[in-house]
């Protein structure tokens, strides 16, 4: 019986978002430092983008409130 069998997990186990292997406690939600670094690299390169909503109008500076 390992230490992980005795400890109640705080978070449910889920697959690694990069490779699909089970996540590890030390690098949650990733399975390894490698997958964690791959994801970080994508954020830093701008591969992940949160787009702005086009349907919101910006207030005009010329209009009085």
N, CA, C and O atoms as a CHARMM CRD file, in Angstrom:
* protein
*
  260
    1    1 UNK  N      0.85300  -1.17400   0.00000 PROA 1      0.00000
    2    1 UNK  CA     0.00000   0.00000   0.00000 PROA 1      0.00000
    3    1 UNK  C      0.90000   1.23900   0.00000 PROA 1      0.00000
    4    1 UNK  O      1.77600   1.38500   0.85300 PROA 1      0.00000
    5    2 UNK  N      0.67300   2.11000  -0.95300 PROA 2      0.00000
    6    2 UNK  CA     1.49300   3.31200  -1.07600 PROA 2      0.00000
    7    2 UNK  C      0.86800   4.46000  -0.29700 PROA 2      0.00000
    8    2 UNK  O     -0.26700   4.37400   0.17000 PROA 2      0.00000
    9    3 UNK  N      1.62800   5.52200  -0.17100 PROA 3      0.00000
   10    3 UNK  CA     1.15700   6.71000   0.54700 PROA 3      0.00000
   11    3 UNK  C     -0.06000   7.31800  -0.14000 PROA 3      0.00000
   12    3 UNK  O     -0.96000   7.81700   0.53500 PROA 3      0.00000
   13    4 UNK  N     -0.10400   7.28600  -1.47700 PROA 4      0.00000
   14    4 UNK  CA    -1.23700   7.84700  -2.21800 PROA 4      0.00000
   15    4 UNK  C     -2.53500   7.10700  -1.92500 PROA 4      0.00000
   16    4 UNK  O     -3.61500   7.69100  -2.01900 PROA 4      0.00000
   17    5 UNK  N     -2.44000   5.80800  -1.56500 PROA 5      0.00000
   18    5 UNK  CA    -3.64100   5.04000  -1.24300 PROA 5      0.00000
   19    5 UNK  C     -4.24100   5.46900   0.09500 PROA 5      0.00000
   20    5 UNK  O     -5.44400   5.31500   0.30700 PROA 5      0.00000
   21    6 UNK  N     -3.42000   6.00300   1.00000 PROA 6      0.00000
   22    6 UNK  CA    -3.87100   6.39500   2.33500 PROA 6      0.00000
   23    6 UNK  C     -4.40400   7.82200   2.37800 PROA 6      0.00000
   24    6 UNK  O     -5.14600   8.17400   3.29500 PROA 6      0.00000
   25    7 UNK  N     -4.03700   8.64600   1.40400 PROA 7      0.00000
   26    7 UNK  CA    -4.39400  10.05900   1.40800 PROA 7      0.00000
   27    7 UNK  C     -5.67800  10.27400   0.61700 PROA 7      0.00000
   28    7 UNK  O     -5.82100   9.76800  -0.49600 PROA 7      0.00000
   29    8 UNK  N     -6.60000  11.01500   1.18700 PROA 8      0.00000
   30    8 UNK  CA    -7.82900  11.36000   0.48600 PROA 8      0.00000
   31    8 UNK  C     -7.51900  12.52400  -0.45200 PROA 8      0.00000
   32    8 UNK  O     -7.04400  13.56700  -0.00100 PROA 8      0.00000
   33    9 UNK  N     -7.78100  12.36200  -1.75500 PROA 9      0.00000
   34    9 UNK  CA    -7.45900  13.44000  -2.69000 PROA 9      0.00000
   35    9 UNK  C     -8.36100  14.65400  -2.47600 PROA 9      0.00000
   36    9 UNK  O     -9.55800  14.51900  -2.22600 PROA 9      0.00000
   37   10 UNK  N     -7.76000  15.84800  -2.58100 PROA 10     0.00000
   38   10 UNK  CA    -8.53400  17.07900  -2.46600 PROA 10     0.00000
   39   10 UNK  C     -9.25500  17.39200  -3.76800 PROA 10     0.00000
   40   10 UNK  O    -10.34200  17.97000  -3.76500 PROA 10     0.00000
   41   11 UNK  N     -8.64400  17.00700  -4.87500 PROA 11     0.00000
   42   11 UNK  CA    -9.22500  17.24300  -6.19300 PROA 11     0.00000
   43   11 UNK  C     -9.45500  15.89900  -6.87100 PROA 11     0.00000
   44   11 UNK  O     -8.68400  14.96300  -6.66000 PROA 11     0.00000
   45   12 UNK  N    -10.48500  15.79200  -7.66900 PROA 12     0.00000
   46   12 UNK  CA   -10.68600  14.53300  -8.38900 PROA 12     0.00000
   47   12 UNK  C     -9.60500  14.34800  -9.45000 PROA 12     0.00000
   48   12 UNK  O     -9.14600  15.31300 -10.06200 PROA 12     0.00000
   49   13 UNK  N     -9.20700  13.09600  -9.65700 PROA 13     0.00000
   50   13 UNK  CA    -8.23200  12.83100 -10.71000 PROA 13     0.00000
   51   13 UNK  C     -8.90100  13.08100 -12.04900 PROA 13     0.00000
   52   13 UNK  O    -10.07600  12.77000 -12.24000 PROA 13     0.00000
   53   14 UNK  N     -8.13900  13.64600 -12.96800 PROA 14     0.00000
   54   14 UNK  CA    -8.65000  13.88300 -14.31100 PROA 14     0.00000
   55   14 UNK  C     -7.50400  13.70300 -15.28100 PROA 14     0.00000
   56   14 UNK  O     -6.34000  13.75200 -14.88300 PROA 14     0.00000
   57   15 UNK  N     -7.81300  13.49700 -16.53400 PROA 15     0.00000
   58   15 UNK  CA    -6.73700  13.30400 -17.50800 PROA 15     0.00000
   59   15 UNK  C     -5.95900  14.59500 -17.76400 PROA 15     0.00000
   60   15 UNK  O     -6.49900  15.69700 -17.67100 PROA 15     0.00000
   61   16 UNK  N     -4.69700  14.42900 -18.08300 PROA 16     0.00000
   62   16 UNK  CA    -3.82500  15.55100 -18.41900 PROA 16     0.00000
   63   16 UNK  C     -4.37200  16.23000 -19.67800 PROA 16     0.00000
   64   16 UNK  O     -4.68500  15.54200 -20.64900 PROA 16     0.00000
   65   17 UNK  N     -4.49400  17.56100 -19.68500 PROA 17     0.00000
   66   17 UNK  CA    -5.01800  18.24200 -20.86400 PROA 17     0.00000
   67   17 UNK  C     -4.09100  18.16100 -22.08200 PROA 17     0.00000
   68   17 UNK  O     -4.53300  18.41800 -23.20200 PROA 17     0.00000
   69   18 UNK  N     -2.82700  17.81200 -21.88500 PROA 18     0.00000
   70   18 UNK  CA    -1.88800  17.71400 -23.00500 PROA 18     0.00000
   71   18 UNK  C     -1.86900  16.32300 -23.63900 PROA 18     0.00000
   72   18 UNK  O     -1.95500  16.19000 -24.85900 PROA 18     0.00000
   73   19 UNK  N     -1.75400  15.28800 -22.80100 PROA 19     0.00000
   74   19 UNK  CA    -1.53800  13.95100 -23.36400 PROA 19     0.00000
   75   19 UNK  C     -2.61000  12.93300 -22.99400 PROA 19     0.00000
   76   19 UNK  O     -2.67000  11.86400 -23.60000 PROA 19     0.00000
   77   20 UNK  N     -3.45900  13.24000 -22.01100 PROA 20     0.00000
   78   20 UNK  CA    -4.54100  12.33900 -21.64300 PROA 20     0.00000
   79   20 UNK  C     -4.19900  11.32700 -20.56000 PROA 20     0.00000
   80   20 UNK  O     -5.07700  10.57900 -20.13000 PROA 20     0.00000
   81   21 UNK  N     -2.94500  11.28100 -20.10400 PROA 21     0.00000
   82   21 UNK  CA    -2.56700  10.37500 -19.01100 PROA 21     0.00000
   83   21 UNK  C     -3.17400  10.89300 -17.71700 PROA 21     0.00000
   84   21 UNK  O     -3.55200  12.06200 -17.64500 PROA 21     0.00000
   85   22 UNK  N     -3.27800  10.04400 -16.68500 PROA 22     0.00000
   86   22 UNK  CA    -3.81200  10.52700 -15.39900 PROA 22     0.00000
   87   22 UNK  C     -2.94600  11.64400 -14.81600 PROA 22     0.00000
   88   22 UNK  O     -1.72100  11.60100 -14.92300 PROA 22     0.00000
   89   23 UNK  N     -3.57500  12.63100 -14.20600 PROA 23     0.00000
   90   23 UNK  CA    -2.84500  13.76100 -13.64200 PROA 23     0.00000
   91   23 UNK  C     -2.06500  13.32500 -12.40400 PROA 23     0.00000
   92   23 UNK  O     -2.42100  12.35600 -11.73400 PROA 23     0.00000
   93   24 UNK  N     -0.99900  14.05900 -12.11900 PROA 24     0.00000
   94   24 UNK  CA    -0.17000  13.79900 -10.94400 PROA 24     0.00000
   95   24 UNK  C     -0.41600  14.87900  -9.90400 PROA 24     0.00000
   96   24 UNK  O     -0.71600  16.02300 -10.24600 PROA 24     0.00000
   97   25 UNK  N     -0.29000  14.52000  -8.66000 PROA 25     0.00000
   98   25 UNK  CA    -0.54000  15.45600  -7.57100 PROA 25     0.00000
   99   25 UNK  C      0.41800  16.66100  -7.62400 PROA 25     0.00000
  100   25 UNK  O      0.00000  17.79400  -7.38500 PROA 25     0.00000
  101   26 UNK  N      1.67900  16.42000  -7.93200 PROA 26     0.00000
  102   26 UNK  CA     2.68900  17.48000  -7.91700 PROA 26     0.00000
  103   26 UNK  C      2.50600  18.49000  -9.05000 PROA 26     0.00000
  104   26 UNK  O      2.90300  19.64700  -8.90800 PROA 26     0.00000
  105   27 UNK  N      1.91900  18.07900 -10.15800 PROA 27     0.00000
  106   27 UNK  CA     1.81800  18.93900 -11.34300 PROA 27     0.00000
  107   27 UNK  C      0.37400  19.11000 -11.80500 PROA 27     0.00000
  108   27 UNK  O      0.13600  19.41400 -12.97400 PROA 27     0.00000
  109   28 UNK  N     -0.58800  18.92000 -10.91400 PROA 28     0.00000
  110   28 UNK  CA    -2.00600  18.98500 -11.25400 PROA 28     0.00000
  111   28 UNK  C     -2.33600  20.25100 -12.03200 PROA 28     0.00000
  112   28 UNK  O     -1.85400  21.31500 -11.64400 PROA 28     0.00000
  113   29 UNK  N     -3.10700  20.21200 -13.08200 PROA 29     0.00000
  114   29 UNK  CA    -3.85200  19.09000 -13.64000 PROA 29     0.00000
  115   29 UNK  C     -3.07100  18.29000 -14.67400 PROA 29     0.00000
  116   29 UNK  O     -3.64800  17.47200 -15.39000 PROA 29     0.00000
  117   30 UNK  N     -1.77700  18.51700 -14.75600 PROA 30     0.00000
  118   30 UNK  CA    -0.94700  17.82400 -15.74300 PROA 30     0.00000
  119   30 UNK  C     -0.36800  16.54700 -15.15600 PROA 30     0.00000
  120   30 UNK  O     -0.39000  16.34600 -13.94200 PROA 30     0.00000
  121   31 UNK  N      0.15200  15.68300 -16.02700 PROA 31     0.00000
  122   31 UNK  CA     0.73300  14.41600 -15.57900 PROA 31     0.00000
  123   31 UNK  C      2.21300  14.55600 -15.25400 PROA 31     0.00000
  124   31 UNK  O      2.76100  13.74700 -14.50600 PROA 31     0.00000
  125   32 UNK  N      2.86200  15.57000 -15.80700 PROA 32     0.00000
  126   32 UNK  CA     4.30600  15.72000 -15.61300 PROA 32     0.00000
  127   32 UNK  C      4.70800  17.18300 -15.79700 PROA 32     0.00000
  128   32 UNK  O      3.93100  18.01100 -16.27100 PROA 32     0.00000
  129   33 UNK  N      5.93400  17.46600 -15.40900 PROA 33     0.00000
  130   33 UNK  CA     6.48100  18.80500 -15.60800 PROA 33     0.00000
  131   33 UNK  C      6.58600  19.11300 -17.09400 PROA 33     0.00000
  132   33 UNK  O      6.41000  20.26000 -17.50500 PROA 33     0.00000
  133   34 UNK  N      6.86800  18.10700 -17.89400 PROA 34     0.00000
  134   34 UNK  CA     6.98500  18.30600 -19.34300 PROA 34     0.00000
  135   34 UNK  C      5.67400  18.84200 -19.92100 PROA 34     0.00000
  136   34 UNK  O      5.68000  19.83300 -20.65000 PROA 34     0.00000
  137   35 UNK  N      4.55600  18.19700 -19.60100 PROA 35     0.00000
  138   35 UNK  CA     3.26200  18.65400 -20.11900 PROA 35     0.00000
  139   35 UNK  C      2.90400  20.03500 -19.57200 PROA 35     0.00000
  140   35 UNK  O      2.30800  20.85000 -20.27600 PROA 35     0.00000
  141   36 UNK  N      3.26400  20.29300 -18.33000 PROA 36     0.00000
  142   36 UNK  CA     3.01500  21.60800 -17.73000 PROA 36     0.00000
  143   36 UNK  C      3.79700  22.68400 -18.47800 PROA 36     0.00000
  144   36 UNK  O      3.27100  23.76400 -18.74700 PROA 36     0.00000
  145   37 UNK  N      5.05300  22.38900 -18.81300 PROA 37     0.00000
  146   37 UNK  CA     5.89000  23.34400 -19.54100 PROA 37     0.00000
  147   37 UNK  C      5.40500  23.56200 -20.97700 PROA 37     0.00000
  148   37 UNK  O      5.50200  24.67100 -21.50200 PROA 37     0.00000
  149   38 UNK  N      4.88900  22.51700 -21.60800 PROA 38     0.00000
  150   38 UNK  CA     4.34200  22.64600 -22.96600 PROA 38     0.00000
  151   38 UNK  C      3.17000  23.62700 -22.94100 PROA 38     0.00000
  152   38 UNK  O      3.06900  24.49900 -23.80400 PROA 38     0.00000
  153   39 UNK  N      2.29300  23.48400 -21.96000 PROA 39     0.00000
  154   39 UNK  CA     1.13500  24.36900 -21.84600 PROA 39     0.00000
  155   39 UNK  C      1.56900  25.80700 -21.55800 PROA 39     0.00000
  156   39 UNK  O      1.03700  26.74400 -22.15400 PROA 39     0.00000
  157   40 UNK  N      2.52600  25.98600 -20.65600 PROA 40     0.00000
  158   40 UNK  CA     3.03100  27.31800 -20.35600 PROA 40     0.00000
  159   40 UNK  C      3.63100  27.97000 -21.59600 PROA 40     0.00000
  160   40 UNK  O      3.41400  29.15700 -21.84300 PROA 40     0.00000
  161   41 UNK  N      4.38200  27.20400 -22.37200 PROA 41     0.00000
  162   41 UNK  CA     4.98900  27.72000 -23.59800 PROA 41     0.00000
  163   41 UNK  C      3.91800  28.20100 -24.58000 PROA 41     0.00000
  164   41 UNK  O      4.10000  29.22300 -25.24200 PROA 41     0.00000
  165   42 UNK  N      2.81300  27.47700 -24.67600 PROA 42     0.00000
  166   42 UNK  CA     1.72500  27.90300 -25.57600 PROA 42     0.00000
  167   42 UNK  C      1.13000  29.23000 -25.11900 PROA 42     0.00000
  168   42 UNK  O      0.81600  30.08200 -25.95000 PROA 42     0.00000
  169   43 UNK  N      0.97200  29.41700 -23.80600 PROA 43     0.00000
  170   43 UNK  CA     0.45700  30.68800 -23.29200 PROA 43     0.00000
  171   43 UNK  C      1.42700  31.81700 -23.59900 PROA 43     0.00000
  172   43 UNK  O      1.01200  32.89400 -24.02700 PROA 43     0.00000
  173   44 UNK  N      2.72400  31.57500 -23.38300 PROA 44     0.00000
  174   44 UNK  CA     3.72100  32.62600 -23.58800 PROA 44     0.00000
  175   44 UNK  C      3.88100  33.00200 -25.05100 PROA 44     0.00000
  176   44 UNK  O      4.18500  34.15500 -25.35800 PROA 44     0.00000
  177   45 UNK  N      3.68100  32.05100 -25.96400 PROA 45     0.00000
  178   45 UNK  CA     3.79000  32.33000 -27.39300 PROA 45     0.00000
  179   45 UNK  C      2.52500  32.96200 -27.94800 PROA 45     0.00000
  180   45 UNK  O      2.52800  33.44000 -29.08200 PROA 45     0.00000
  181   46 UNK  N      1.44800  32.97600 -27.18100 PROA 46     0.00000
  182   46 UNK  CA     0.20000  33.56500 -27.63900 PROA 46     0.00000
  183   46 UNK  C     -0.68500  32.60500 -28.41100 PROA 46     0.00000
  184   46 UNK  O     -1.59000  33.03300 -29.12600 PROA 46     0.00000
  185   47 UNK  N     -0.43200  31.31000 -28.27300 PROA 47     0.00000
  186   47 UNK  CA    -1.26600  30.32800 -28.97300 PROA 47     0.00000
  187   47 UNK  C     -2.68100  30.27800 -28.38800 PROA 47     0.00000
  188   47 UNK  O     -3.64200  29.99200 -29.10100 PROA 47     0.00000
  189   48 UNK  N     -2.80000  30.55400 -27.10100 PROA 48     0.00000
  190   48 UNK  CA    -4.11400  30.61200 -26.46300 PROA 48     0.00000
  191   48 UNK  C     -4.53500  32.07700 -26.43900 PROA 48     0.00000
  192   48 UNK  O     -3.78900  32.93300 -25.96300 PROA 48     0.00000
  193   49 UNK  N     -5.70300  32.35800 -26.94100 PROA 49     0.00000
  194   49 UNK  CA    -6.18100  33.73400 -27.00000 PROA 49     0.00000
  195   49 UNK  C     -7.60100  33.78600 -26.46400 PROA 49     0.00000
  196   49 UNK  O     -8.45200  32.98000 -26.84200 PROA 49     0.00000
  197   50 UNK  N     -7.84100  34.72800 -25.59600 PROA 50     0.00000
  198   50 UNK  CA    -9.19400  34.97400 -25.11700 PROA 50     0.00000
  199   50 UNK  C     -9.70100  36.16700 -25.91000 PROA 50     0.00000
  200   50 UNK  O     -9.25300  37.29500 -25.70300 PROA 50     0.00000
  201   51 UNK  N    -10.62700  35.91900 -26.81100 PROA 51     0.00000
  202   51 UNK  CA   -11.07800  36.97800 -27.70300 PROA 51     0.00000
  203   51 UNK  C    -12.06500  37.90800 -26.99800 PROA 51     0.00000
  204   51 UNK  O    -12.79900  37.50200 -26.09800 PROA 51     0.00000
  205   52 UNK  N    -12.05900  39.15200 -27.43100 PROA 52     0.00000
  206   52 UNK  CA   -12.98100  40.14600 -26.89700 PROA 52     0.00000
  207   52 UNK  C    -14.32700  39.97900 -27.57900 PROA 52     0.00000
  208   52 UNK  O    -14.41100  39.47600 -28.70000 PROA 52     0.00000
  209   53 UNK  N    -15.36600  40.40100 -26.90300 PROA 53     0.00000
  210   53 UNK  CA   -16.70000  40.32600 -27.48200 PROA 53     0.00000
  211   53 UNK  C    -16.92500  41.54400 -28.35900 PROA 53     0.00000
  212   53 UNK  O    -16.69000  42.67200 -27.92600 PROA 53     0.00000
  213   54 UNK  N    -17.37700  41.32900 -29.58500 PROA 54     0.00000
  214   54 UNK  CA   -17.60200  42.41300 -30.54100 PROA 54     0.00000
  215   54 UNK  C    -18.95300  43.10300 -30.33300 PROA 54     0.00000
  216   54 UNK  O    -19.15000  44.22000 -30.81100 PROA 54     0.00000
  217   55 UNK  N    -19.88600  42.45600 -29.62600 PROA 55     0.00000
  218   55 UNK  CA   -21.22200  43.02300 -29.50200 PROA 55     0.00000
  219   55 UNK  C    -21.32600  44.10600 -28.42200 PROA 55     0.00000
  220   55 UNK  O    -22.36500  44.75700 -28.30900 PROA 55     0.00000
  221   56 UNK  N    -20.28900  44.30600 -27.64100 PROA 56     0.00000
  222   56 UNK  CA   -20.31500  45.35700 -26.63100 PROA 56     0.00000
  223   56 UNK  C    -19.79800  46.65200 -27.24800 PROA 56     0.00000
  224   56 UNK  O    -18.71200  46.68900 -27.82600 PROA 56     0.00000
  225   57 UNK  N    -20.58500  47.70000 -27.11800 PROA 57     0.00000
  226   57 UNK  CA   -20.16600  48.99400 -27.67400 PROA 57     0.00000
  227   57 UNK  C    -19.36200  49.74200 -26.62900 PROA 57     0.00000
  228   57 UNK  O    -19.66400  49.70200 -25.43600 PROA 57     0.00000
  229   58 UNK  N    -18.33300  50.42400 -27.10300 PROA 58     0.00000
  230   58 UNK  CA   -17.54600  51.27100 -26.21300 PROA 58     0.00000
  231   58 UNK  C    -18.22300  52.63400 -26.15900 PROA 58     0.00000
  232   58 UNK  O    -18.69400  53.12800 -27.18300 PROA 58     0.00000
  233   59 UNK  N    -18.28000  53.24700 -24.98500 PROA 59     0.00000
  234   59 UNK  CA   -18.89800  54.56800 -24.89300 PROA 59     0.00000
  235   59 UNK  C    -18.07500  55.59400 -25.68100 PROA 59     0.00000
  236   59 UNK  O    -16.84400  55.58900 -25.64300 PROA 59     0.00000
  237   60 UNK  N    -18.78300  56.46900 -26.39100 PROA 60     0.00000
  238   60 UNK  CA   -18.11300  57.52900 -27.15000 PROA 60     0.00000
  239   60 UNK  C    -17.63600  58.62100 -26.19900 PROA 60     0.00000
  240   60 UNK  O    -18.32100  58.95400 -25.23200 PROA 60     0.00000
  241   61 UNK  N    -16.48000  59.16700 -26.47600 PROA 61     0.00000
  242   61 UNK  CA   -15.93400  60.23800 -25.65900 PROA 61     0.00000
  243   61 UNK  C    -16.67400  61.55400 -25.90800 PROA 61     0.00000
  244   61 UNK  O    -16.64900  62.44900 -25.06300 PROA 61     0.00000
  245   62 UNK  N    -17.33900  61.67400 -27.07900 PROA 62     0.00000
  246   62 UNK  CA   -18.02200  62.92300 -27.43500 PROA 62     0.00000
  247   62 UNK  C    -19.39800  63.03700 -26.77200 PROA 62     0.00000
  248   62 UNK  O    -19.90700  64.14600 -26.60800 PROA 62     0.00000
  249   63 UNK  N    -20.00100  61.92200 -26.39300 PROA 63     0.00000
  250   63 UNK  CA   -21.34000  61.96400 -25.82700 PROA 63     0.00000
  251   63 UNK  C    -21.28700  62.32500 -24.34300 PROA 63     0.00000
  252   63 UNK  O    -20.48000  61.77700 -23.59100 PROA 63     0.00000
  253   64 UNK  N    -22.15700  63.25600 -23.92700 PROA 64     0.00000
  254   64 UNK  CA   -22.21700  63.57700 -22.48900 PROA 64     0.00000
  255   64 UNK  C    -22.94000  62.45000 -21.75600 PROA 64     0.00000
  256   64 UNK  O    -23.77700  61.75900 -22.33700 PROA 64     0.00000
  257   65 UNK  N    -22.61400  62.26800 -20.48500 PROA 65     0.00000
  258   65 UNK  CA   -23.24600  61.20300 -19.69800 PROA 65     0.00000
  259   65 UNK  C    -24.57500  61.62400 -19.19100 PROA 65     0.00000
  260   65 UNK  O    -25.24800  60.85200 -18.50900 PROA 65     0.00000
